[in-house]
Amino acid sequence: MSEQRKPVLTGGCQCGAVRYALFGMPKRAGICHCRMCQKAVGGPFSSWANVATQDFAWTRGAPGTFRSSSAAERNFCAHCGTPLAFRYIRRPGALSVSIGSLDTPEAVTPKEVEGIESRWASFNPSALAALPAHRTGEAGAPEDLARIASYQHPDHETPMDWRPVP
């Protein structure tokens, strides 16, 4: 009988087509401001958590893969586009999941910053903290925001036949 491991963290894409599990806590976590990461996530930085490949498994669906450079490839959901993982080709023993794709992203704390040569000058943590802050829907949201139905996968495991209700 094979041993069943219990995940310590789970995650997946926005639409639920691709899910994964981590069977060990990430060893390193951080953010990266390099231009490649900015383009991959469409934002000022990517957030990542590195885990050994033996502690990682795709549990639903198969991700799309894009070889973003001669050194690395990125996994994403081919249905909704969610960035899911990054791996260096010559380091097959580890990969990094996107912290935002975890069901409990607050369980991982970034402890390092990479790619600072491409950090936006306007992305200064103290300046950002001083900006006016609003809860979702408070600042110029459409009037019908309170009635919006989310088709996003919930932040927990669901049956394999789970589908959003459009």
N, C-alpha and C positions, 0 to 999 in steps of 0.2 A: 504494500500500500504506500502511495507517495505522500510525502509530508505536505500539508496545506499551510502555507504561510499567510499570516494576517497582515494586510497593508497597514502601514503607519500613517500614510497620506494617500489621498486619491485626487484625481483631477481629470480634466478633459476640456473639450471645446465648448463653444457657446451653444451649438445646436444639439450636442449629445451624440453625434455620430462616432466620435473617437474619444475613448476613455483610457486612463492609465492608472497604475498603482505603483507606489514606492513602498518597498519592504524594509527600508532603513532610512533614517533621517539623513537629509543632505549633509555633506561634509563641509561645503563652502556655499556661500550665497552672496550675491552682490548685484550691482547694476552696471550696465555698460553704455557709455555715451558714443561709441564709435559710429561712424556713418552707416556701416552695414547694419548694425543693430537698430539704429534710428529708422532706416528704411524698412527693415523687417517687421517692426511693430507699428510704424506710422506715428511715432512719438519721439520725445526728447531722449529717451533711453529705454533699454530693455532691462527687465529684472529676471534673474536666473538663480537656480538652486542646483548645485552639482551633486550627482548621485552615482554610485557604482552601477554599471549595467546589470550586474547580478541582482541588484536590489530594485530593478525596474522592469515593468511589463506593460505592454499594451493590452488592455482588457476588453475593449470593444472597438471594432472597426480597425481600419489601417490608415495611418496618416499619409498625406502627400509628402513628398520630399523634394527640396530644392537645394542643389549644391551651389551655395552662395559664393564660394571661392574655391581655390585649389586646396584649401586647408580644411574646409568645414561644410557641413550640410545642416539644413534646418527642416524640422518636421512641422506640419501644419494640418489643419482640417481642410480637405479639398472641398467640402460643402460650404462651410461658413467662413473659412479663412483664419481662424484663431491660431496664432503662433503657439506651438506646444513644446518643442524641444530643439536643442542645438547640440551638435557633437563635432569634435575635431576628428577627422578621418584617421589620423595616425595615433589617436588615443581611444582605441576601441573599448577600453575598460570603464569609461565614464561618459555621461551625457548630462546636460543641464536642461531642466524643465523650466518653462516660464512660470514665475511665481504667481502671476495673475491667473494662470489656468488651474491652479490648485483649488480644491474645494474649500480649503481653509488656508488662504494665503497668509494670514496673520501668524500661522504656526512657524513661519520661516522669517528670520530677520537678516536682511542684507548687512554684510560686515565689510565689504570692500567696494571700491569704485574703479572701473576700468574705462579705457577709451577717452580719457579726459581731454585729449587734443581736439575732440569734436564736441565737447560740452558747450551748449549754447550759453553765451554770455548772459542772456536774460534768465537763464535757469540757475538762479542763485537761491539756495534754500532760505536764507533770511528774508530776501525780497519776496519770495513766494509766500512765506508765512505771514507777511504783512498785507497781502492782497485781500480784498473783501471775499468772504467765504459764504457759501450758500449750500443748503441741502438740495438734493436732486429735486428739480421741479420748482424751486423757489425763484430762480433768476430768469425770467423771460421765457419760461416753458410754454408750449402750446396749451390752450385752455383745456383740451381734452386729455392732458397727461394723467389725470387722476383715473381716467377710464381705460388707459392703455392695458392691453393684455400682453404679458410677456410670453414669448415663445422660446425663451432661453432655457437650457437644461438647468435643473436645480443643482445646488451645490452639495450633492450627495449621490450615492449609487442608486440606480433605478433598474427595473427589469429590462432585460435585453430588448424587449419589444416596445420600450418607451418611445413615444414620438410626440413632438410638440403639437398642440392643437391650434391650427391656423384659423 
